Amino acid sequence: MSSDLCGSSLILALPDEIFSVITSSLSPRDVCSLGISCPGLNAAVHPT
């Protein structure tokens, strides 16, 4: 599933610094929820 199909293309288009600021304010549970909502977001919040 591409990021466009799960609606995450706009958030994934943000610069890494902005994405980091946004996700750093989330609880661990919210980060996990974000990661399971879409494969593209999973890769963004759990980089290898």
Secondary structure, 3 states (H helix, E strand, C coil): CCCCCCCCHHHHCCCHHHHHHHHHCCCHHHHHHHHHHCHHHHHHHCCC
